Amino acid sequence: MCDRTLQAKTPRGTKPTILAPESQRFPAMKTLGRILLKGLLTILPVGLTTYLVYWLGVTTESLLSGPLKLLLPAELYRPGLGLLAGFLLMFVVGLLVNAYVVRRVLQFGESLILRIPVVKTVYAAIRDLTSLMNKGEESELQRVVLVPFGAGKSIGFVTQESAALPGQSNTGDLVAVYMPMSYQIGGYTVYVSRDQIEPIDLSVEAAMRIVLTGGLQNK
């Protein structure tokens, strides 16, 4: 391995000057850089979250303010009504999605989207992410388990307690487990026997936070 200590070139017969490593010559700069990095890592999550909320609010206001200005007289419209209309729209959709007819219509529309190349890939990824973030009673993720993965184990989410391999019958007592990849770039659905899975005491929300961040979440 080469020695990183710098030596200045000098004429023959003179003693070379030994230069200290840069980290020792500028300790103040190294300390300053470390402090700035800590400050950035502290501010970044808050800043990005604040910007995202601001962007969603501004976008919702700009999208819905146009139709509202057409429906309401100019003297009745006030800034912020578009954002209020967005909240009301989400509330109404949340109520209607429980209706059987609305669910059937949404399923039909989803089946059409899943037939379009490229679009179906993006839509399926976003749909899987939103379904994984759903912690309600109707969540498709039933519990968190550990599944053998090579020489180690991987976190998985049970989606079917009594599953069968697609297109086959009499496949034994299998459990369907979904294993998402870090940062939600994909995932796998594996069918394993019940004695191969290991239940763990983690909520779906906590386990998803671990998986999606690659284990870098704060405790």
WOZI-V763544 format. One record per backbone hydrogen bond with DSSP energy under -1.0 kcal/mol. NH is the residue of the N-H (numbers start at 1). CO is the residue of the C=O. If there is no record, write none. Layout:
# WOZI-V763544
NH|CO ; NH|CO
This chain:
# WOZI-V763544
8|17 ; 14|11 ; 19|6 ; 25|21 ; 26|22 ; 30|26 ; 31|27 ; 32|28 ; 33|29 ; 34|30 ; 35|31 ; 36|32 ; 37|33 ; 38|34 ; 39|35 ; 40|36 ; 41|37 ; 42|38 ; 43|39 ; 44|40 ; 47|43 ; 48|44 ; 49|45 ; 50|46 ; 51|47 ; 52|48 ; 53|49 ; 54|50 ; 55|51 ; 56|52 ; 57|53 ; 58|54 ; 59|55 ; 60|56 ; 61|57 ; 62|58 ; 63|59 ; 64|60 ; 65|61 ; 68|64 ; 69|65 ; 70|66 ; 71|67 ; 72|68 ; 76|73 ; 77|73 ; 81|78 ; 84|80 ; 85|81 ; 86|82 ; 87|83 ; 88|84 ; 89|85 ; 90|86 ; 91|87 ; 92|88 ; 93|89 ; 94|90 ; 95|91 ; 96|92 ; 97|93 ; 99|96 ; 103|99 ; 104|100 ; 105|101 ; 106|102 ; 107|103 ; 108|104 ; 109|105 ; 110|106 ; 111|107 ; 112|108 ; 113|109 ; 114|110 ; 115|112 ; 116|113 ; 119|117 ; 120|116 ; 122|118 ; 123|119 ; 124|120 ; 125|121 ; 126|122 ; 127|123 ; 128|124 ; 129|125 ; 130|126 ; 131|127 ; 132|128 ; 133|129 ; 139|136 ; 142|158 ; 145|156 ; 146|198 ; 147|154 ; 149|152 ; 152|149 ; 154|147 ; 156|145 ; 157|178 ; 158|143 ; 159|176 ; 160|176 ; 163|174 ; 168|165 ; 174|172 ; 175|192 ; 176|160 ; 177|190 ; 178|157 ; 179|188 ; 181|186 ; 183|212 ; 184|181 ; 188|179 ; 190|177 ; 192|175 ; 194|173 ; 196|193 ; 198|146 ; 200|144 ; 202|200 ; 207|203 ; 208|204 ; 209|205 ; 210|206 ; 211|207 ; 212|208 ; 213|209 ; 214|211 ; 215|210
